[in-house]
Amino acid sequence: MPWRVIAHGEQVWHVDVVAERRANTGAWQLVLAFRAASEQPRKRSFWTPYPLVATSKSSLFIQAERIPDAAIAQLLAERLA
């Protein structure tokens, strides 16, 4: 089950969140995974960082819940442009 479902134009996208921590850093970075929901032969998917960091994964995911769908849709539109 996706974390969020976002519509962009005629396409529906499933969005999942992950926390990524790079070596030698204490901060967790939010990363969004976008996957086209259609069953067309050319499924599209990509990962993109979201400008949100926290010192713990749980704190990061709590903050992620406050991200409005409109902000995620805008990030998707920018990535697809």
Chimera marker file (.cmm) of the C-alpha trace (Angstrom):
<marker_set name="trace">
<marker id="1" x="0.000" y="0.000" z="0.000" r="1" g="1" b="0" radius="0.5"/>
<marker id="2" x="1.499" y="3.356" z="-0.966" r="1" g="1" b="0" radius="0.5"/>
<marker id="3" x="2.089" y="6.097" z="1.571" r="1" g="1" b="0" radius="0.5"/>
<marker id="4" x="0.287" y="8.603" z="-0.692" r="1" g="1" b="0" radius="0.5"/>
<marker id="5" x="-1.460" y="8.532" z="-4.064" r="1" g="1" b="0" radius="0.5"/>
<marker id="6" x="-0.941" y="11.634" z="-6.209" r="1" g="1" b="0" radius="0.5"/>
<marker id="7" x="-2.597" y="12.482" z="-9.530" r="1" g="1" b="0" radius="0.5"/>
<marker id="8" x="-0.644" y="14.408" z="-12.138" r="1" g="1" b="0" radius="0.5"/>
<marker id="9" x="-2.393" y="15.080" z="-15.424" r="1" g="1" b="0" radius="0.5"/>
<marker id="10" x="-3.894" y="11.794" z="-16.614" r="1" g="1" b="0" radius="0.5"/>
<marker id="11" x="-1.472" y="9.686" z="-14.569" r="1" g="1" b="0" radius="0.5"/>
<marker id="12" x="-1.792" y="8.381" z="-11.005" r="1" g="1" b="0" radius="0.5"/>
<marker id="13" x="1.397" y="7.958" z="-8.977" r="1" g="1" b="0" radius="0.5"/>
<marker id="14" x="2.056" y="5.907" z="-5.859" r="1" g="1" b="0" radius="0.5"/>
<marker id="15" x="4.441" y="7.592" z="-3.431" r="1" g="1" b="0" radius="0.5"/>
<marker id="16" x="6.456" y="5.893" z="-0.695" r="1" g="1" b="0" radius="0.5"/>
<marker id="17" x="8.882" y="7.399" z="1.809" r="1" g="1" b="0" radius="0.5"/>
<marker id="18" x="12.235" y="6.165" z="3.020" r="1" g="1" b="0" radius="0.5"/>
<marker id="19" x="14.844" y="7.579" z="5.352" r="1" g="1" b="0" radius="0.5"/>
<marker id="20" x="18.431" y="7.708" z="4.154" r="1" g="1" b="0" radius="0.5"/>
<marker id="21" x="21.484" y="8.449" z="6.251" r="1" g="1" b="0" radius="0.5"/>
<marker id="22" x="24.783" y="8.947" z="4.527" r="1" g="1" b="0" radius="0.5"/>
<marker id="23" x="28.060" y="7.763" z="5.994" r="1" g="1" b="0" radius="0.5"/>
<marker id="24" x="29.589" y="9.961" z="8.696" r="1" g="1" b="0" radius="0.5"/>
<marker id="25" x="26.445" y="12.036" z="9.207" r="1" g="1" b="0" radius="0.5"/>
<marker id="26" x="23.938" y="12.039" z="12.033" r="1" g="1" b="0" radius="0.5"/>
<marker id="27" x="21.025" y="13.398" z="10.039" r="1" g="1" b="0" radius="0.5"/>
<marker id="28" x="18.390" y="11.366" z="8.234" r="1" g="1" b="0" radius="0.5"/>
<marker id="29" x="17.200" y="12.647" z="4.830" r="1" g="1" b="0" radius="0.5"/>
<marker id="30" x="13.691" y="12.012" z="3.517" r="1" g="1" b="0" radius="0.5"/>
<marker id="31" x="13.554" y="10.370" z="0.094" r="1" g="1" b="0" radius="0.5"/>
<marker id="32" x="10.355" y="9.946" z="-1.927" r="1" g="1" b="0" radius="0.5"/>
<marker id="33" x="9.850" y="7.015" z="-4.269" r="1" g="1" b="0" radius="0.5"/>
<marker id="34" x="7.406" y="7.675" z="-7.116" r="1" g="1" b="0" radius="0.5"/>
<marker id="35" x="5.912" y="4.830" z="-9.156" r="1" g="1" b="0" radius="0.5"/>
<marker id="36" x="3.369" y="5.179" z="-11.944" r="1" g="1" b="0" radius="0.5"/>
<marker id="37" x="0.228" y="3.247" z="-11.015" r="1" g="1" b="0" radius="0.5"/>
<marker id="38" x="-0.697" y="2.284" z="-14.579" r="1" g="1" b="0" radius="0.5"/>
<marker id="39" x="0.004" y="-1.133" z="-16.008" r="1" g="1" b="0" radius="0.5"/>
<marker id="40" x="1.343" y="0.249" z="-19.262" r="1" g="1" b="0" radius="0.5"/>
<marker id="41" x="4.439" y="-1.450" z="-20.670" r="1" g="1" b="0" radius="0.5"/>
<marker id="42" x="6.656" y="1.561" z="-19.846" r="1" g="1" b="0" radius="0.5"/>
<marker id="43" x="6.217" y="1.789" z="-16.107" r="1" g="1" b="0" radius="0.5"/>
<marker id="44" x="7.987" y="4.817" z="-14.722" r="1" g="1" b="0" radius="0.5"/>
<marker id="45" x="9.534" y="5.074" z="-11.328" r="1" g="1" b="0" radius="0.5"/>
<marker id="46" x="12.153" y="7.241" z="-9.680" r="1" g="1" b="0" radius="0.5"/>
<marker id="47" x="13.535" y="8.300" z="-6.311" r="1" g="1" b="0" radius="0.5"/>
<marker id="48" x="14.089" y="11.899" z="-5.318" r="1" g="1" b="0" radius="0.5"/>
<marker id="49" x="15.255" y="13.531" z="-2.087" r="1" g="1" b="0" radius="0.5"/>
<marker id="50" x="12.855" y="15.819" z="-0.265" r="1" g="1" b="0" radius="0.5"/>
<marker id="51" x="14.300" y="18.824" z="1.635" r="1" g="1" b="0" radius="0.5"/>
<marker id="52" x="13.543" y="17.448" z="5.079" r="1" g="1" b="0" radius="0.5"/>
<marker id="53" x="16.112" y="16.160" z="7.579" r="1" g="1" b="0" radius="0.5"/>
<marker id="54" x="15.959" y="15.000" z="11.205" r="1" g="1" b="0" radius="0.5"/>
<marker id="55" x="18.174" y="13.399" z="13.809" r="1" g="1" b="0" radius="0.5"/>
<marker id="56" x="15.958" y="10.300" z="14.054" r="1" g="1" b="0" radius="0.5"/>
<marker id="57" x="13.955" y="8.287" z="11.567" r="1" g="1" b="0" radius="0.5"/>
<marker id="58" x="10.801" y="8.456" z="13.649" r="1" g="1" b="0" radius="0.5"/>
<marker id="59" x="11.022" y="12.239" z="13.826" r="1" g="1" b="0" radius="0.5"/>
<marker id="60" x="11.577" y="12.374" z="10.075" r="1" g="1" b="0" radius="0.5"/>
<marker id="61" x="8.495" y="10.265" z="9.363" r="1" g="1" b="0" radius="0.5"/>
<marker id="62" x="6.378" y="12.343" z="11.752" r="1" g="1" b="0" radius="0.5"/>
<marker id="63" x="7.431" y="15.480" z="9.871" r="1" g="1" b="0" radius="0.5"/>
<marker id="64" x="6.740" y="13.760" z="6.544" r="1" g="1" b="0" radius="0.5"/>
<marker id="65" x="3.111" y="13.212" z="7.535" r="1" g="1" b="0" radius="0.5"/>
<marker id="66" x="2.699" y="17.000" z="7.585" r="1" g="1" b="0" radius="0.5"/>
<marker id="67" x="3.796" y="17.442" z="3.959" r="1" g="1" b="0" radius="0.5"/>
<marker id="68" x="0.751" y="18.568" z="1.948" r="1" g="1" b="0" radius="0.5"/>
<marker id="69" x="-0.201" y="16.600" z="-1.155" r="1" g="1" b="0" radius="0.5"/>
<marker id="70" x="0.174" y="19.812" z="-3.166" r="1" g="1" b="0" radius="0.5"/>
<marker id="71" x="3.889" y="20.007" z="-2.290" r="1" g="1" b="0" radius="0.5"/>
<marker id="72" x="4.432" y="16.411" z="-3.362" r="1" g="1" b="0" radius="0.5"/>
<marker id="73" x="2.493" y="17.016" z="-6.582" r="1" g="1" b="0" radius="0.5"/>
<marker id="74" x="4.642" y="20.064" z="-7.303" r="1" g="1" b="0" radius="0.5"/>
<marker id="75" x="7.851" y="18.075" z="-6.773" r="1" g="1" b="0" radius="0.5"/>
<marker id="76" x="6.500" y="15.405" z="-9.119" r="1" g="1" b="0" radius="0.5"/>
<marker id="77" x="5.608" y="17.980" z="-11.782" r="1" g="1" b="0" radius="0.5"/>
<marker id="78" x="9.085" y="19.541" z="-11.560" r="1" g="1" b="0" radius="0.5"/>
<marker id="79" x="10.730" y="16.144" z="-11.900" r="1" g="1" b="0" radius="0.5"/>
<marker id="80" x="8.615" y="15.193" z="-14.914" r="1" g="1" b="0" radius="0.5"/>
<marker id="81" x="9.151" y="18.515" z="-16.702" r="1" g="1" b="0" radius="0.5"/>
<link id1="1" id2="2" r="1" g="1" b="0" radius="0.2"/>
<link id1="2" id2="3" r="1" g="1" b="0" radius="0.2"/>
<link id1="3" id2="4" r="1" g="1" b="0" radius="0.2"/>
<link id1="4" id2="5" r="1" g="1" b="0" radius="0.2"/>
<link id1="5" id2="6" r="1" g="1" b="0" radius="0.2"/>
<link id1="6" id2="7" r="1" g="1" b="0" radius="0.2"/>
<link id1="7" id2="8" r="1" g="1" b="0" radius="0.2"/>
<link id1="8" id2="9" r="1" g="1" b="0" radius="0.2"/>
<link id1="9" id2="10" r="1" g="1" b="0" radius="0.2"/>
<link id1="10" id2="11" r="1" g="1" b="0" radius="0.2"/>
<link id1="11" id2="12" r="1" g="1" b="0" radius="0.2"/>
<link id1="12" id2="13" r="1" g="1" b="0" radius="0.2"/>
<link id1="13" id2="14" r="1" g="1" b="0" radius="0.2"/>
<link id1="14" id2="15" r="1" g="1" b="0" radius="0.2"/>
<link id1="15" id2="16" r="1" g="1" b="0" radius="0.2"/>
<link id1="16" id2="17" r="1" g="1" b="0" radius="0.2"/>
<link id1="17" id2="18" r="1" g="1" b="0" radius="0.2"/>
<link id1="18" id2="19" r="1" g="1" b="0" radius="0.2"/>
<link id1="19" id2="20" r="1" g="1" b="0" radius="0.2"/>
<link id1="20" id2="21" r="1" g="1" b="0" radius="0.2"/>
<link id1="21" id2="22" r="1" g="1" b="0" radius="0.2"/>
<link id1="22" id2="23" r="1" g="1" b="0" radius="0.2"/>
<link id1="23" id2="24" r="1" g="1" b="0" radius="0.2"/>
<link id1="24" id2="25" r="1" g="1" b="0" radius="0.2"/>
<link id1="25" id2="26" r="1" g="1" b="0" radius="0.2"/>
<link id1="26" id2="27" r="1" g="1" b="0" radius="0.2"/>
<link id1="27" id2="28" r="1" g="1" b="0" radius="0.2"/>
<link id1="28" id2="29" r="1" g="1" b="0" radius="0.2"/>
<link id1="29" id2="30" r="1" g="1" b="0" radius="0.2"/>
<link id1="30" id2="31" r="1" g="1" b="0" radius="0.2"/>
<link id1="31" id2="32" r="1" g="1" b="0" radius="0.2"/>
<link id1="32" id2="33" r="1" g="1" b="0" radius="0.2"/>
<link id1="33" id2="34" r="1" g="1" b="0" radius="0.2"/>
<link id1="34" id2="35" r="1" g="1" b="0" radius="0.2"/>
<link id1="35" id2="36" r="1" g="1" b="0" radius="0.2"/>
<link id1="36" id2="37" r="1" g="1" b="0" radius="0.2"/>
<link id1="37" id2="38" r="1" g="1" b="0" radius="0.2"/>
<link id1="38" id2="39" r="1" g="1" b="0" radius="0.2"/>
<link id1="39" id2="40" r="1" g="1" b="0" radius="0.2"/>
<link id1="40" id2="41" r="1" g="1" b="0" radius="0.2"/>
<link id1="41" id2="42" r="1" g="1" b="0" radius="0.2"/>
<link id1="42" id2="43" r="1" g="1" b="0" radius="0.2"/>
<link id1="43" id2="44" r="1" g="1" b="0" radius="0.2"/>
<link id1="44" id2="45" r="1" g="1" b="0" radius="0.2"/>
<link id1="45" id2="46" r="1" g="1" b="0" radius="0.2"/>
<link id1="46" id2="47" r="1" g="1" b="0" radius="0.2"/>
<link id1="47" id2="48" r="1" g="1" b="0" radius="0.2"/>
<link id1="48" id2="49" r="1" g="1" b="0" radius="0.2"/>
<link id1="49" id2="50" r="1" g="1" b="0" radius="0.2"/>
<link id1="50" id2="51" r="1" g="1" b="0" radius="0.2"/>
<link id1="51" id2="52" r="1" g="1" b="0" radius="0.2"/>
<link id1="52" id2="53" r="1" g="1" b="0" radius="0.2"/>
<link id1="53" id2="54" r="1" g="1" b="0" radius="0.2"/>
<link id1="54" id2="55" r="1" g="1" b="0" radius="0.2"/>
<link id1="55" id2="56" r="1" g="1" b="0" radius="0.2"/>
<link id1="56" id2="57" r="1" g="1" b="0" radius="0.2"/>
<link id1="57" id2="58" r="1" g="1" b="0" radius="0.2"/>
<link id1="58" id2="59" r="1" g="1" b="0" radius="0.2"/>
<link id1="59" id2="60" r="1" g="1" b="0" radius="0.2"/>
<link id1="60" id2="61" r="1" g="1" b="0" radius="0.2"/>
<link id1="61" id2="62" r="1" g="1" b="0" radius="0.2"/>
<link id1="62" id2="63" r="1" g="1" b="0" radius="0.2"/>
<link id1="63" id2="64" r="1" g="1" b="0" radius="0.2"/>
<link id1="64" id2="65" r="1" g="1" b="0" radius="0.2"/>
<link id1="65" id2="66" r="1" g="1" b="0" radius="0.2"/>
<link id1="66" id2="67" r="1" g="1" b="0" radius="0.2"/>
<link id1="67" id2="68" r="1" g="1" b="0" radius="0.2"/>
<link id1="68" id2="69" r="1" g="1" b="0" radius="0.2"/>
<link id1="69" id2="70" r="1" g="1" b="0" radius="0.2"/>
<link id1="70" id2="71" r="1" g="1" b="0" radius="0.2"/>
<link id1="71" id2="72" r="1" g="1" b="0" radius="0.2"/>
<link id1="72" id2="73" r="1" g="1" b="0" radius="0.2"/>
<link id1="73" id2="74" r="1" g="1" b="0" radius="0.2"/>
<link id1="74" id2="75" r="1" g="1" b="0" radius="0.2"/>
<link id1="75" id2="76" r="1" g="1" b="0" radius="0.2"/>
<link id1="76" id2="77" r="1" g="1" b="0" radius="0.2"/>
<link id1="77" id2="78" r="1" g="1" b="0" radius="0.2"/>
<link id1="78" id2="79" r="1" g="1" b="0" radius="0.2"/>
<link id1="79" id2="80" r="1" g="1" b="0" radius="0.2"/>
<link id1="80" id2="81" r="1" g="1" b="0" radius="0.2"/>
</marker_set>
